[in-house]
Amino acid sequence: MKCNLYTNMLGIDIYVVLKYFLSFLSLCYVTKSSR
């Protein structure tokens, strides 16, 4: 129920933020490993 409430309030933004956050983390990891 809480998940549905949050998704209704924020819409689909939370998923977009998660996608960007994951991509950012992967980029940082790749840059660190390349060094």
mmCIF file as gemmi writes it, N, C-alpha and C atoms, coordinates in Angstrom:
data_model
loop_
_atom_site.group_PDB
_atom_site.id
_atom_site.type_symbol
_atom_site.label_atom_id
_atom_site.label_alt_id
_atom_site.label_comp_id
_atom_site.label_asym_id
_atom_site.label_entity_id
_atom_site.label_seq_id
_atom_site.pdbx_PDB_ins_code
_atom_site.Cartn_x
_atom_site.Cartn_y
_atom_site.Cartn_z
_atom_site.occupancy
_atom_site.B_iso_or_equiv
_atom_site.pdbx_formal_charge
_atom_site.auth_seq_id
_atom_site.auth_asym_id
_atom_site.pdbx_PDB_model_num
ATOM 1 N N . MET Axp A 1 ? 0.842 -1.211 0 1 0 ? 1 A 1
ATOM 2 C CA . MET Axp A 1 ? 0 0 0 1 0 ? 1 A 1
ATOM 3 C C . MET Axp A 1 ? 0.869 1.25 0 1 0 ? 1 A 1
ATOM 4 N N . LYS Axp A 2 ? 1.91 1.248 0.849 1 0 ? 2 A 1
ATOM 5 C CA . LYS Axp A 2 ? 2.8 2.422 0.91 1 0 ? 2 A 1
ATOM 6 C C . LYS Axp A 2 ? 3.474 2.652 -0.436 1 0 ? 2 A 1
ATOM 7 N N . CYS Axp A 3 ? 3.922 1.573 -1.08 1 0 ? 3 A 1
ATOM 8 C CA . CYS Axp A 3 ? 4.585 1.705 -2.382 1 0 ? 3 A 1
ATOM 9 C C . CYS Axp A 3 ? 3.633 2.355 -3.382 1 0 ? 3 A 1
ATOM 10 N N . ASN Axp A 4 ? 2.382 1.876 -3.408 1 0 ? 4 A 1
ATOM 11 C CA . ASN Axp A 4 ? 1.399 2.444 -4.328 1 0 ? 4 A 1
ATOM 12 C C . ASN Axp A 4 ? 1.172 3.913 -4.03 1 0 ? 4 A 1
ATOM 13 N N . LEU Axp A 5 ? 1.115 4.258 -2.754 1 0 ? 5 A 1
ATOM 14 C CA . LEU Axp A 5 ? 0.889 5.649 -2.358 1 0 ? 5 A 1
ATOM 15 C C . LEU Axp A 5 ? 2.025 6.529 -2.855 1 0 ? 5 A 1
ATOM 16 N N . TYR Axp A 6 ? 3.267 6.077 -2.634 1 0 ? 6 A 1
ATOM 17 C CA . TYR Axp A 6 ? 4.427 6.863 -3.061 1 0 ? 6 A 1
ATOM 18 C C . TYR Axp A 6 ? 4.46 7.016 -4.582 1 0 ? 6 A 1
ATOM 19 N N . THR Axp A 7 ? 4.188 5.929 -5.299 1 0 ? 7 A 1
ATOM 20 C CA . THR Axp A 7 ? 4.214 5.994 -6.757 1 0 ? 7 A 1
ATOM 21 C C . THR Axp A 7 ? 3.128 6.918 -7.265 1 0 ? 7 A 1
ATOM 22 N N . ASN Axp A 8 ? 1.981 6.917 -6.608 1 0 ? 8 A 1
ATOM 23 C CA . ASN Axp A 8 ? 0.896 7.808 -7.025 1 0 ? 8 A 1
ATOM 24 C C . ASN Axp A 8 ? 1.264 9.262 -6.787 1 0 ? 8 A 1
ATOM 25 N N . MET Axp A 9 ? 1.936 9.536 -5.673 1 0 ? 9 A 1
ATOM 26 C CA . MET Axp A 9 ? 2.332 10.907 -5.339 1 0 ? 9 A 1
ATOM 27 C C . MET Axp A 9 ? 3.417 11.405 -6.285 1 0 ? 9 A 1
ATOM 28 N N . LEU Axp A 10 ? 4.456 10.591 -6.472 1 0 ? 10 A 1
ATOM 29 C CA . LEU Axp A 10 ? 5.592 11.01 -7.294 1 0 ? 10 A 1
ATOM 30 C C . LEU Axp A 10 ? 5.398 10.677 -8.76 1 0 ? 10 A 1
ATOM 31 N N . GLY Axp A 11 ? 4.416 9.851 -9.069 1 0 ? 11 A 1
ATOM 32 C CA . GLY Axp A 11 ? 4.215 9.431 -10.443 1 0 ? 11 A 1
ATOM 33 C C . GLY Axp A 11 ? 5.26 8.397 -10.819 1 0 ? 11 A 1
ATOM 34 N N . ILE Axp A 12 ? 5.915 8.558 -11.969 1 0 ? 12 A 1
ATOM 35 C CA . ILE Axp A 12 ? 6.927 7.601 -12.427 1 0 ? 12 A 1
ATOM 36 C C . ILE Axp A 12 ? 8.331 8.178 -12.24 1 0 ? 12 A 1
ATOM 37 N N . ASP Axp A 13 ? 8.406 9.356 -11.607 1 0 ? 13 A 1
ATOM 38 C CA . ASP Axp A 13 ? 9.702 10.04 -11.44 1 0 ? 13 A 1
ATOM 39 C C . ASP Axp A 13 ? 10.7 9.186 -10.671 1 0 ? 13 A 1
ATOM 40 N N . ILE Axp A 14 ? 10.206 8.455 -9.646 1 0 ? 14 A 1
ATOM 41 C CA . ILE Axp A 14 ? 11.119 7.669 -8.806 1 0 ? 14 A 1
ATOM 42 C C . ILE Axp A 14 ? 11.864 6.629 -9.642 1 0 ? 14 A 1
ATOM 43 N N . TYR Axp A 15 ? 11.177 6.037 -10.615 1 0 ? 15 A 1
ATOM 44 C CA . TYR Axp A 15 ? 11.832 5.039 -11.467 1 0 ? 15 A 1
ATOM 45 C C . TYR Axp A 15 ? 12.892 5.69 -12.338 1 0 ? 15 A 1
ATOM 46 N N . VAL Axp A 16 ? 12.586 6.881 -12.862 1 0 ? 16 A 1
ATOM 47 C CA . VAL Axp A 16 ? 13.542 7.612 -13.698 1 0 ? 16 A 1
ATOM 48 C C . VAL Axp A 16 ? 14.777 7.961 -12.881 1 0 ? 16 A 1
ATOM 49 N N . VAL Axp A 17 ? 14.564 8.423 -11.648 1 0 ? 17 A 1
ATOM 50 C CA . VAL Axp A 17 ? 15.677 8.78 -10.764 1 0 ? 17 A 1
ATOM 51 C C . VAL Axp A 17 ? 16.534 7.548 -10.481 1 0 ? 17 A 1
ATOM 52 N N . LEU Axp A 18 ? 15.884 6.425 -10.24 1 0 ? 18 A 1
ATOM 53 C CA . LEU Axp A 18 ? 16.625 5.186 -9.97 1 0 ? 18 A 1
ATOM 54 C C . LEU Axp A 18 ? 17.469 4.795 -11.175 1 0 ? 18 A 1
ATOM 55 N N . LYS Axp A 19 ? 16.888 4.929 -12.37 1 0 ? 19 A 1
ATOM 56 C CA . LYS Axp A 19 ? 17.632 4.587 -13.589 1 0 ? 19 A 1
ATOM 57 C C . LYS Axp A 19 ? 18.859 5.481 -13.73 1 0 ? 19 A 1
ATOM 58 N N . TYR Axp A 20 ? 18.672 6.793 -13.54 1 0 ? 20 A 1
ATOM 59 C CA . TYR Axp A 20 ? 19.801 7.723 -13.658 1 0 ? 20 A 1
ATOM 60 C C . TYR Axp A 20 ? 20.852 7.428 -12.593 1 0 ? 20 A 1
ATOM 61 N N . PHE Axp A 21 ? 20.387 7.132 -11.364 1 0 ? 21 A 1
ATOM 62 C CA . PHE Axp A 21 ? 21.31 6.854 -10.267 1 0 ? 21 A 1
ATOM 63 C C . PHE Axp A 21 ? 22.138 5.611 -10.559 1 0 ? 21 A 1
ATOM 64 N N . LEU Axp A 22 ? 21.485 4.566 -11.067 1 0 ? 22 A 1
ATOM 65 C CA . LEU Axp A 22 ? 22.191 3.329 -11.385 1 0 ? 22 A 1
ATOM 66 C C . LEU Axp A 22 ? 23.198 3.548 -12.507 1 0 ? 22 A 1
ATOM 67 N N . SER Axp A 23 ? 22.794 4.313 -13.524 1 0 ? 23 A 1
ATOM 68 C CA . SER Axp A 23 ? 23.705 4.584 -14.645 1 0 ? 23 A 1
ATOM 69 C C . SER Axp A 23 ? 24.904 5.397 -14.153 1 0 ? 23 A 1
ATOM 70 N N . PHE Axp A 24 ? 24.642 6.346 -13.237 1 0 ? 24 A 1
ATOM 71 C CA . PHE Axp A 24 ? 25.727 7.166 -12.685 1 0 ? 24 A 1
ATOM 72 C C . PHE Axp A 24 ? 26.698 6.299 -11.897 1 0 ? 24 A 1
ATOM 73 N N . LEU Axp A 25 ? 26.154 5.386 -11.089 1 0 ? 25 A 1
ATOM 74 C CA . LEU Axp A 25 ? 27.004 4.489 -10.308 1 0 ? 25 A 1
ATOM 75 C C . LEU Axp A 25 ? 27.852 3.614 -11.22 1 0 ? 25 A 1
ATOM 76 N N . SER Axp A 26 ? 27.243 3.092 -12.287 1 0 ? 26 A 1
ATOM 77 C CA . SER Axp A 26 ? 27.981 2.232 -13.216 1 0 ? 26 A 1
ATOM 78 C C . SER Axp A 26 ? 29.103 3.025 -13.895 1 0 ? 26 A 1
ATOM 79 N N . LEU Axp A 27 ? 28.822 4.283 -14.234 1 0 ? 27 A 1
ATOM 80 C CA . LEU Axp A 27 ? 29.853 5.125 -14.867 1 0 ? 27 A 1
ATOM 81 C C . LEU Axp A 27 ? 31.015 5.337 -13.908 1 0 ? 27 A 1
ATOM 82 N N . CYS Axp A 28 ? 30.717 5.656 -12.659 1 0 ? 28 A 1
ATOM 83 C CA . CYS Axp A 28 ? 31.771 5.876 -11.66 1 0 ? 28 A 1
ATOM 84 C C . CYS Axp A 28 ? 32.597 4.601 -11.491 1 0 ? 28 A 1
ATOM 85 N N . TYR Axp A 29 ? 31.92 3.456 -11.447 1 0 ? 29 A 1
ATOM 86 C CA . TYR Axp A 29 ? 32.616 2.183 -11.27 1 0 ? 29 A 1
ATOM 87 C C . TYR Axp A 29 ? 33.548 1.91 -12.45 1 0 ? 29 A 1
ATOM 88 N N . VAL Axp A 30 ? 33.062 2.186 -13.655 1 0 ? 30 A 1
ATOM 89 C CA . VAL Axp A 30 ? 33.873 1.953 -14.862 1 0 ? 30 A 1
ATOM 90 C C . VAL Axp A 30 ? 35.095 2.869 -14.861 1 0 ? 30 A 1
ATOM 91 N N . THR Axp A 31 ? 34.889 4.132 -14.498 1 0 ? 31 A 1
ATOM 92 C CA . THR Axp A 31 ? 36.007 5.082 -14.498 1 0 ? 31 A 1
ATOM 93 C C . THR Axp A 31 ? 37.043 4.679 -13.445 1 0 ? 31 A 1
ATOM 94 N N . LYS Axp A 32 ? 36.573 4.202 -12.285 1 0 ? 32 A 1
ATOM 95 C CA . LYS Axp A 32 ? 37.503 3.786 -11.237 1 0 ? 32 A 1
ATOM 96 C C . LYS Axp A 32 ? 38.285 2.553 -11.666 1 0 ? 32 A 1
ATOM 97 N N . SER Axp A 33 ? 37.601 1.601 -12.271 1 0 ? 33 A 1
ATOM 98 C CA . SER Axp A 33 ? 38.263 0.356 -12.68 1 0 ? 33 A 1
ATOM 99 C C . SER Axp A 33 ? 39.243 0.618 -13.828 1 0 ? 33 A 1
ATOM 100 N N . SER Axp A 34 ? 38.911 1.572 -14.704 1 0 ? 34 A 1
ATOM 101 C CA . SER Axp A 34 ? 39.801 1.883 -15.836 1 0 ? 34 A 1
ATOM 102 C C . SER Axp A 34 ? 41.11 2.476 -15.332 1 0 ? 34 A 1
ATOM 103 N N . ARG Axp A 35 ? 41.033 3.248 -14.243 1 0 ? 35 A 1
ATOM 104 C CA . ARG Axp A 35 ? 42.242 3.818 -13.659 1 0 ? 35 A 1
ATOM 105 C C . ARG Axp A 35 ? 43.009 2.708 -12.977 1 0 ? 35 A 1
